[in-house]
Amino acid sequence: MGFSMNTHKDDFGIVLDKTGNKGYFSSNREGGTGDDDIYELFIFDYIIKINLRDAETKELISGKVESRDIYLNEIVGTDSTTISFPAIRGDVFHVKGMAPEYLPDSLVIETAEKSRDLRRLEYDIYLNKPIRHRATIYRVAINGRWEQVMYAIEDTLSMYDGSYDSLLSTLKKDRIAIDSVVDLQNVLFDFDKYNIRKDAGEELDKWVTFLNRYPDEHISLSAHTDIRGSNRYNERLAKRRVKSTSKYLMKAGISQERFVERDFGEEKLWENCAEEDCSEAQHQNNRRTEILVRKN
């Protein structure tokens, strides 16, 4: 019967009442008052129920549930979808769930941890379907605000017009794991400058990697300035900025046929504030070349 009924001492003479849950036995175990002593016993038993469920829908699924008594090393219950089997307090079971098109999973039940007042114990084994694909998510940001979200699955680029959270939900539903997330951001410039800064070069390098991986994709380059300076001067400065951006890409091996150039000067400010009210951070956000993937 296992501990604590059986010990390494001489345990014998058990008698149970009509319920089978109460009785007496004799033992010369340590802690008694004589050689052989009479002990009162209570047997706390359970009916254990195991349900096999889909991890996403929580619905019952057909498969195989197998319960093994760890101490006795024998199977005490096996069936599909749901099984029930008796147990006594102190038993330990390893329960495994399996089903077609699902990954197996298991749990360990230790009845000694459960309340003695309970009679029924119920557990669920949730099985997950295997991941079918892995995806690289590309996010295009304009000054920190995500304007476009796209993702690649098995080297095929797909555009996605919803929110980033909605995209993650869609991928999870289709059992697609996120392999990596690449943020593609704007190219920023110093005041009254059009040379490619180190941080801008790092962003352009990510665009180069993206365009090399997906040779059928095209982009647009849109250069802007902050509000300081005359309109005519800012128009010329924007032209220089878009040219320096395109030259960087072409030097890295990207064909000019894969992008279009646009220059707006101060016509389309991202931070729409008066010159005297704009902070330096807002001016910086306006000094940019926006890069977007063009939908074919």
MOHUZI-V555505 format. One record per backbone hydrogen bond with DSSP energy under -0.5 kcal/mol. CO is the residue of the C=O (numbers start at 1). NH is the residue of the N-H. E is the energy in kcal/mol with one decimal. If there is no record, write none. Layout:
# MOHUZI-V555505
co=(CO CO)
nh=(NH NH)
e=(E E)
This chain:
# MOHUZI-V555505
co=(2 2 9 10 12 15 17 21 22 23 24 25 26 27 29 37 37 39 41 42 43 44 46 46 47 48 49 50 51 51 52 53 54 59 64 65 66 67 67 68 68 69 69 74 77 79 80 81 83 85 87 88 91 92 92 93 93 94 95 96 97 98 99 105 107 108 109 109 110 111 115 119 121 123 124 125 125 127 128 133 134 135 135 135 136 137 138 139 139 140 140 141 142 144 145 145 148 149 150 151 152 153 155 156 158 160 163 164 165 166 167 168 169 170 171 172 175 175 175 177 177 180 181 182 182 183 184 186 187 190 195 197 198 199 200 201 202 203 204 205 206 207 208 209 210 214 218 219 220 220 221 221 222 223 223 230 231 232 233 234 235 236 237 238 239 240 241 242 243 244 245 246 247 248 249 250 253 255 256 258 260 262 264 265 267 270 271 274 274 279 280 281 282 283 286 287 288 289 290 292 294)
nh=(5 6 11 28 26 24 20 43 17 41 15 39 12 37 32 27 39 25 23 44 45 89 48 87 121 85 123 83 53 125 61 127 58 54 98 79 96 76 77 70 94 73 74 69 67 65 82 52 50 48 46 91 111 70 71 95 109 68 107 66 105 64 102 97 95 110 93 111 113 114 118 47 49 51 126 53 127 55 103 177 154 137 179 180 152 182 150 141 184 147 148 143 145 146 142 147 140 160 138 158 136 156 157 153 151 149 167 168 169 170 171 172 173 174 176 175 132 133 177 135 179 137 183 139 184 185 141 188 289 193 197 201 202 203 204 205 206 207 208 209 210 211 212 213 214 217 294 260 222 292 223 262 290 264 265 234 235 236 237 238 239 240 241 242 243 244 245 246 247 248 249 250 251 252 254 253 255 258 259 219 221 223 267 225 269 272 273 277 278 283 284 285 286 287 288 189 224 187 222 220 218)
e=(-1.1 -2.2 -0.9 -1.2 -3.3 -2.4 -1.0 -2.7 -3.0 -2.8 -3.0 -3.1 -2.8 -2.6 -1.0 -1.9 -0.5 -1.9 -1.9 -0.6 -0.8 -3.2 -0.5 -2.3 -2.4 -2.0 -2.7 -2.0 -0.6 -3.1 -2.2 -2.8 -2.2 -2.7 -2.5 -1.9 -2.8 -2.4 -1.2 -0.6 -2.5 -1.9 -1.0 -3.0 -3.1 -3.7 -2.8 -2.7 -2.9 -3.0 -3.2 -2.7 -2.2 -2.4 -0.5 -0.6 -2.7 -2.4 -2.4 -2.6 -1.8 -3.2 -1.7 -3.2 -3.0 -0.5 -2.4 -0.6 -1.6 -1.7 -0.9 -2.5 -3.0 -2.5 -0.6 -2.9 -0.6 -2.8 -3.4 -2.3 -0.9 -0.5 -4.1 -1.0 -3.1 -2.9 -3.0 -0.6 -3.7 -1.4 -1.7 -0.6 -1.8 -0.5 -2.7 -0.7 -2.2 -1.7 -2.4 -2.4 -1.9 -1.4 -0.5 -2.0 -2.2 -0.9 -2.0 -2.3 -1.9 -2.1 -2.6 -2.3 -2.1 -1.9 -2.9 -1.5 -2.2 -1.2 -0.5 -3.0 -0.7 -2.6 -0.5 -2.5 -0.6 -0.6 -2.8 -0.5 -2.3 -1.8 -0.7 -2.4 -1.9 -1.6 -2.4 -2.3 -1.2 -1.6 -2.5 -2.2 -2.2 -2.9 -2.4 -2.0 -1.8 -1.8 -2.7 -1.3 -0.5 -1.7 -0.5 -2.6 -3.1 -2.6 -0.5 -2.5 -2.1 -1.7 -2.3 -2.4 -1.7 -1.9 -2.1 -2.4 -1.9 -2.4 -1.8 -2.3 -2.6 -1.6 -1.8 -2.6 -2.6 -1.3 -2.5 -1.5 -0.5 -1.8 -1.4 -2.4 -3.0 -2.7 -2.4 -2.4 -0.5 -0.9 -1.8 -1.1 -1.6 -2.3 -2.4 -2.0 -1.4 -1.3 -1.4 -1.8 -2.8 -2.0 -2.5 -2.2 -0.5)
